[in-house]
Each structure stands twice: as structure tokens, then as C-alpha cells.
Amino acid sequence: MNRLQLKSHLLSRLVILGIASALLMSIACGTATETTKSSTSDTPSTSSGVTAKPTSAPDPKSAASGGDKVTILVGGWGGRFAPLYNSGCHAFGINHGGFLVRSDENRQAIPGIATDWQVSDDGLTWTFTIRDNAVFHDGTPVTADDVEFTWLQTWGPGALEVATSATAINNAKNTAKIEKTGRNQVSVTHNDVASGFPSLMSDFTGSCHGLVLPKKFWDGADIHDQDRAVEYDQNPIAAGPLKMLDLIPDEKMAFESFEDYYDKDRQIPIKYVDLFKVPDLATRAAALEAGDADIAPVSLDEQSRIEKSGGKLIWGPEASYFRIQLLGAWMPDIPFSKKEVRQAMQYALDMDQFIALYGEEVFVPKGWAYVTPASIGYSKELDAYEYNPEKAKELLAQAGFPNGEGFGPLIINTWHSQGVPFLPESAELAANMWREVLGIQAEVRVGDEVAIKKAANSSDTIYGQLIWRDNEARVDGVSITRSGFGDPSNKGRAHEDQAIFDATVKALSVIPPVEKDQALRELYQTIREEGYRFSIGYVNIPWGASSRIADWKPQPMAFYPSALHTIRLK
């Protein structure tokens, strides 16, 4: 079965199951809405419900015309702008937000709004020095007061009670004190050493927690006032290279290059940038072909039509990885609480079938969870299990579930990815293998990304189920490791093994680079063997570029539009 036949087969099964989404979208009128039908269950399927001020529908027909605008299509975004609440912020946040730490073309840290950062001798306190020449999009200066306010809102007193971001929850638990320590300096003290804190404050991590909010926007309101936070979602004043002009929730964000951005070398040379949410891959490719869009994530299947229209593919290397979460894996009545089951599920997955789905240029079966070859702590011992169906059957039988008997249904939650093509199809491919090799009654359900993440991170409503998702690749996995493996109070934790909790805290306290790499390498190999979370590998994102794009150099480890300052038009 070739790649196209395999995708057709998987999509047919998704439709039969009644969970394939229907795209109600027309490029001509500029609307993009995704409708998902899913089985009735505890799996959430509703969006955040944030609404903005009414505005007219956009007209993408004019988007790609002229040399002063670039139109970018992405699969989706989360829609919240403050770090306390945001999830899925990458498509807009990386270019709209002003980050304390930025990264160069090789994902090495460079100064952002912070010119310098230092750690105390005991490793518990980080101090950031704030530059004098950064301003918000409304022209007001970015100061240490704004940084202190942002940190207090996100991790300070009261944050745990209102946070919906898993990253905010995780770091609030580890925050002891936040204070402005000088005219242009702010410090944060942690309960446990957070060696990855500078990475968390950067644009090359798995969140938008390094951006700075304008303190004055909350003047007259409590720091955690929900109404004011929604107002900010409607008028998000930030300090990044793109200034927002217009916002239609779940449809369009219109930006202009910010003339007063402090880093002139990374100022975006295109005057206007329009960002559209278009979940359907084929529709994105058609828009590129027709000249209604300039940049969009696509698949290899669209390469020919894009090239025939004068466009090309531009690769985003090591952009995202597959993350398989087994929720509530420590509860004894859940089948995958047994290590043999978790390992059997991995031995039953044939990497060649995923390569057939994506193409070997796109899918690479290397790495474990969020640790890919460019990550700190990677080793080849972390790569995906070799396909061994007999070993898988043997382990499942040892666990007391021969041929899947007594296992019960296995619900696999997934969604339509912002950047990775065929995410639901890949979940269905895994479900097929678990059905055929292990006899497990696996069922794929496609839902809303934000709602599924919220349920997994803040409740036990979907314990016993699995999440098949993509996630942003990262250089430093300290923050996400602490959340999943070092915090016994986290609802979304991966385990309940005190030895692993202790080993995680110990490894994450190592700061010197060489020693840190070795400590993480050993920790990752240990928790990979347990199988509480696993991965099948990572993907290189093929970006379709229209005939108008002469050059663009996206950063590695980015499934979202990155390095827009490198775009050159013909």
C-alpha cells in the first residue's frame, strides 16, 4: 500500500467512526471553521470561548498582492495571550510577544528584552537585567516593573488557583519569591533548582512564558482579574517584532512590522503579515497554488502542485515530535499501569508504517518524548522501540491480557495539529496496530486541543485514556520534565514512583552544561524504560512557499512560523 492509499484508508476509517472533521472554509470569503464530531464521552471537545470585538470578515484575495504583505496559513492556535492561560500560542506568540531571551539561527540563546541573566551560587535564584530601549506596541517603555508583574501574575501568590496553563501551574508550584531587585533587575527564587529557567524565558522552549506583559493594562484591576484578562485577549499589547492590527477569533490575526522593535537585525522587513487559521491541509495547499497565501505547513503530497505554480518546499528541521501520554498510569485498575503493557504497546508499533504515511523526509523515528537529537540529554538509546509483534504479545500476556482479553476499550484522544499533517491519521494507524497485534479495542476520538489539554492537566476525568499528540521540539526539556516526572501533585503527571520523583529533582538541579547533559541523559534513559510516556519520533515540517517567496530560513525545532525576519520576496 503506497502513501496515498494508506492515507485514504485511514481517513475512511476516521469517517466511518464519525470523528473526522469537516472544514467549512472558503478562501474567497476568508472564513475558516473546523467542525468535529466525536463520540459521547468524558473527553472535552469545546474551545475556550474567548470572543473579541466584532469586526468585518477578511478578504484573503488581496492578502498576497503587492510587496508589502505576506499571508501565512497555520492549522490553529490557542487564542489566549497571557502566559497564565495560554496554550498553543506559538503560531502568533513567538513573533508578537516580546521575549526576555531570544534565539539565533542555530537555536542558541541571545539577549532579548533581558540583556543578561545570572544564577546565585546555590542555584535557586535567577536575576535578569532588563534593557532600556525596548517598548511596547503602544509606545510605552518595557521596564523591570512589567517583568515583575508578568512573573507575579503567572507564578506568584494566587496564580495556582486560576492558571489553566500546565507550564504556569508547574512553575508556580516551584516559585518561592519574585521581586524587583534594582532599577532594571528582577529576580525569581525557586524551591528547587530550575536549571532550565533561562530556556523557559526564551522563544525556543515549549511555551510563551518568556514574554512580557504591560503592567499598566491591569491598572485598577486585580492582578488575576478574569474580565481584564479577556480584555487583554481582545487587545493584546505586546513588545515583539509584530504589532497586532486586527483579530477575528479562530480565524485571522493581522499584524504590521513594529518599527520601534529594539533588535533592528531581526526586524521583520515585510510591512504587513496576515495569519489565518486553516485546519485543512488540502485547502492550505490550494491557497498556495492559487496565490492566495504565501507560507503554510503542507505535506509531501502537495509538493508537485506547489512547484507547478512556481512555489517550493522549505524545510523546518526537527520541528515537532509525537507525544503519547498514558493518563493515570499509576492507578492499579488501569491496564497500562503495568509496565509490561506499556512496553507491549511500543513493541507493537511498526515505524515503517509511519514512514509510509509521512515519507522518510518528514518522519524520523528517533528520540523519546520531547528529547530529539538536538536536545540536551539525547542519546540513541532513547530512540523508538524496534517493531517486535511477538515480544509485544508475550508482554501483554504476562500482564494478564492475552490477545487483549479483559483489557477493555482504549480511548485515544487526538486533534488536528497546527503544524504536523495527518495527526489523526497517525493515531488511527497506531490504533490499527494495537487492534491487530495485541487485540486491544482501540478507538480514536478527535477533539479540541485546548480542551483535551486542560482536562489532562487539571482533572482526572480522562484517566485511563491516552493522548496521541504532537508537541513542539525543544533544546532544554527541564520544565516539561519537572511537570511530568518531578511533581507528585500535578494532575497530568506521568507516574507515582517516589524514586523517579527524587531522581528527577536531582537531575534537574544540575546547572553546568556538560554535567547537565549527562544528568539528563541518565534520567531520560531511566524514565524511557518505564514507558509512562513514549514517542515514535519527530517530524521535519515541509513548509509550502508561494512563487512570491525568494527565500526564507525557518529556525530548527519550530513547527510554527519562525525567523520571519529572514523572508525575502521576489
Secondary structure in CASP SS format (residue, H / E / C, confidence):
PFRMAT SS
TARGET T0000
AUTHOR 0000-0000-0000
METHOD secondary structure of the structure
MODEL  1
M C 1.00
N C 1.00
R H 1.00
L H 1.00
Q H 1.00
L H 1.00
K H 1.00
S H 1.00
H H 1.00
L H 1.00
L H 1.00
S H 1.00
R H 1.00
L H 1.00
V H 1.00
I H 1.00
L C 1.00
G C 1.00
I C 1.00
A C 1.00
S C 1.00
A E 1.00
L E 1.00
L E 1.00
M E 1.00
S E 1.00
I C 1.00
A C 1.00
C C 1.00
G C 1.00
T E 1.00
A E 1.00
T E 1.00
E E 1.00
T E 1.00
T C 1.00
K C 1.00
S C 1.00
S C 1.00
T C 1.00
S C 1.00
D C 1.00
T C 1.00
P C 1.00
S C 1.00
T C 1.00
S C 1.00
S C 1.00
G C 1.00
V C 1.00
T C 1.00
A C 1.00
K C 1.00
P C 1.00
T C 1.00
S C 1.00
A C 1.00
P C 1.00
D C 1.00
P H 1.00
K H 1.00
S H 1.00
A C 1.00
A C 1.00
S C 1.00
G C 1.00
G C 1.00
D C 1.00
K E 1.00
V E 1.00
T E 1.00
I E 1.00
L E 1.00
V E 1.00
G C 1.00
G C 1.00
W C 1.00
G C 1.00
G C 1.00
R C 1.00
F C 1.00
A C 1.00
P C 1.00
L C 1.00
Y C 1.00
N C 1.00
S C 1.00
G C 1.00
C C 1.00
H H 1.00
A H 1.00
F H 1.00
G H 1.00
I H 1.00
N H 1.00
H H 1.00
G C 1.00
G C 1.00
F E 1.00
L C 1.00
V E 1.00
R E 1.00
S E 1.00
D C 1.00
E C 1.00
N C 1.00
R C 1.00
Q C 1.00
A E 1.00
I E 1.00
P E 1.00
G C 1.00
I C 1.00
A E 1.00
T E 1.00
D E 1.00
W E 1.00
Q E 1.00
V E 1.00
S C 1.00
D C 1.00
D C 1.00
G C 1.00
L C 1.00
T E 1.00
W E 1.00
T E 1.00
F E 1.00
T E 1.00
I E 1.00
R C 1.00
D C 1.00
N C 1.00
A C 1.00
V E 1.00
F C 1.00
H C 1.00
D C 1.00
G C 1.00
T C 1.00
P E 1.00
V C 1.00
T C 1.00
A H 1.00
D H 1.00
D H 1.00
V H 1.00
E H 1.00
F H 1.00
T H 1.00
W H 1.00
L H 1.00
Q H 1.00
T H 1.00
W H 1.00
G C 1.00
P C 1.00
G C 1.00
A H 1.00
L H 1.00
E H 1.00
V H 1.00
A C 1.00
T C 1.00
S C 1.00
A H 1.00
T H 1.00
A H 1.00
I H 1.00
N H 1.00
N H 1.00
A H 1.00
K H 1.00
N C 1.00
T E 1.00
A E 1.00
K E 1.00
I E 1.00
E E 1.00
K E 1.00
T E 1.00
G E 1.00
R C 1.00
N C 1.00
Q E 1.00
V E 1.00
S E 1.00
V E 1.00
T E 1.00
H E 1.00
N C 1.00
D C 1.00
V C 1.00
A C 1.00
S C 1.00
G C 1.00
F H 1.00
P H 1.00
S H 1.00
L H 1.00
M C 1.00
S E 1.00
D C 1.00
F C 1.00
T C 1.00
G C 1.00
S C 1.00
C C 1.00
H C 1.00
G C 1.00
L E 1.00
V C 1.00
L C 1.00
P C 1.00
K H 1.00
K H 1.00
F H 1.00
W H 1.00
D C 1.00
G C 1.00
A C 1.00
D C 1.00
I C 1.00
H C 1.00
D C 1.00
Q H 1.00
D H 1.00
R H 1.00
A H 1.00
V H 1.00
E H 1.00
Y H 1.00
D H 1.00
Q H 1.00
N C 1.00
P C 1.00
I C 1.00
A C 1.00
A C 1.00
G C 1.00
P C 1.00
L E 1.00
K E 1.00
M E 1.00
L E 1.00
D E 1.00
L E 1.00
I E 1.00
P C 1.00
D C 1.00
E C 1.00
K E 1.00
M E 1.00
A E 1.00
F E 1.00
E E 1.00
S E 1.00
F C 1.00
E C 1.00
D C 1.00
Y C 1.00
Y C 1.00
D C 1.00
K H 1.00
D H 1.00
R H 1.00
Q C 1.00
I C 1.00
P C 1.00
I C 1.00
K C 1.00
Y E 1.00
V E 1.00
D E 1.00
L E 1.00
F E 1.00
K E 1.00
V C 1.00
P C 1.00
D C 1.00
L H 1.00
A H 1.00
T H 1.00
R H 1.00
A H 1.00
A H 1.00
A H 1.00
L H 1.00
E H 1.00
A H 1.00
G C 1.00
D C 1.00
A C 1.00
D C 1.00
I E 1.00
A E 1.00
P E 1.00
V C 1.00
S C 1.00
L H 1.00
D H 1.00
E H 1.00
Q H 1.00
S H 1.00
R H 1.00
I H 1.00
E H 1.00
K H 1.00
S C 1.00
G C 1.00
G C 1.00
K E 1.00
L E 1.00
I E 1.00
W E 1.00
G E 1.00
P E 1.00
E E 1.00
A E 1.00
S E 1.00
Y E 1.00
F E 1.00
R E 1.00
I E 1.00
Q E 1.00
L E 1.00
L C 1.00
G C 1.00
A C 1.00
W C 1.00
M C 1.00
P C 1.00
D C 1.00
I C 1.00
P H 1.00
F H 1.00
S H 1.00
K C 1.00
K H 1.00
E H 1.00
V H 1.00
R H 1.00
Q H 1.00
A H 1.00
M H 1.00
Q H 1.00
Y H 1.00
A C 1.00
L C 1.00
D C 1.00
M H 1.00
D H 1.00
Q H 1.00
F H 1.00
I H 1.00
A H 1.00
L H 1.00
Y H 1.00
G C 1.00
E C 1.00
E C 1.00
V C 1.00
F E 1.00
V E 1.00
P C 1.00
K C 1.00
G C 1.00
W E 1.00
A C 1.00
Y C 1.00
V E 1.00
T C 1.00
P C 1.00
A C 1.00
S C 1.00
I C 1.00
G C 1.00
Y C 1.00
S C 1.00
K H 1.00
E H 1.00
L H 1.00
D C 1.00
A C 1.00
Y C 1.00
E C 1.00
Y C 1.00
N C 1.00
P H 1.00
E H 1.00
K H 1.00
A H 1.00
K H 1.00
E H 1.00
L H 1.00
L H 1.00
A H 1.00
Q H 1.00
A C 1.00
G C 1.00
F C 1.00
P H 1.00
N H 1.00
G H 1.00
E C 1.00
G C 1.00
F C 1.00
G C 1.00
P E 1.00
L E 1.00
I E 1.00
I E 1.00
N E 1.00
T E 1.00
W C 1.00
H C 1.00
S C 1.00
Q C 1.00
G C 1.00
V C 1.00
P C 1.00
F C 1.00
L H 1.00
P H 1.00
E H 1.00
S H 1.00
A H 1.00
E H 1.00
L H 1.00
A H 1.00
A H 1.00
N H 1.00
M H 1.00
W H 1.00
R H 1.00
E H 1.00
V H 1.00
L H 1.00
G C 1.00
I C 1.00
Q E 1.00
A E 1.00
E E 1.00
V E 1.00
R E 1.00
V E 1.00
G C 1.00
D C 1.00
E H 1.00
V H 1.00
A H 1.00
I H 1.00
K H 1.00
K H 1.00
A H 1.00
A H 1.00
N H 1.00
S H 1.00
S C 1.00
D C 1.00
T C 1.00
I C 1.00
Y C 1.00
G C 1.00
Q C 1.00
L E 1.00
I E 1.00
W E 1.00
R E 1.00
D E 1.00
N E 1.00
E E 1.00
A C 1.00
R C 1.00
V C 1.00
D C 1.00
G C 1.00
V H 1.00
S H 1.00
I H 1.00
T H 1.00
R H 1.00
S H 1.00
G H 1.00
F H 1.00
G H 1.00
D C 1.00
P C 1.00
S C 1.00
N C 1.00
K C 1.00
G C 1.00
R C 1.00
A C 1.00
H C 1.00
E C 1.00
D C 1.00
Q H 1.00
A H 1.00
I H 1.00
F H 1.00
D H 1.00
A H 1.00
T H 1.00
V H 1.00
K H 1.00
A H 1.00
L H 1.00
S C 1.00
V C 1.00
I C 1.00
P C 1.00
P H 1.00
V H 1.00
E H 1.00
K H 1.00
D H 1.00
Q H 1.00
A H 1.00
L H 1.00
R H 1.00
E H 1.00
L H 1.00
Y H 1.00
Q H 1.00
T H 1.00
I H 1.00
R H 1.00
E H 1.00
E H 1.00
G C 1.00
Y C 1.00
R E 1.00
F E 1.00
S C 1.00
I C 1.00
G C 1.00
Y E 1.00
V E 1.00
N E 1.00
I E 1.00
P E 1.00
W E 1.00
G E 1.00
A E 1.00
S C 1.00
S C 1.00
R C 1.00
I E 1.00
A E 1.00
D E 1.00
W C 1.00
K C 1.00
P C 1.00
Q C 1.00
P C 1.00
M C 1.00
A C 1.00
F C 1.00
Y C 1.00
P C 1.00
S C 1.00
A C 1.00
L H 1.00
H H 1.00
T H 1.00
I C 1.00
R E 1.00
L E 1.00
K C 1.00
END
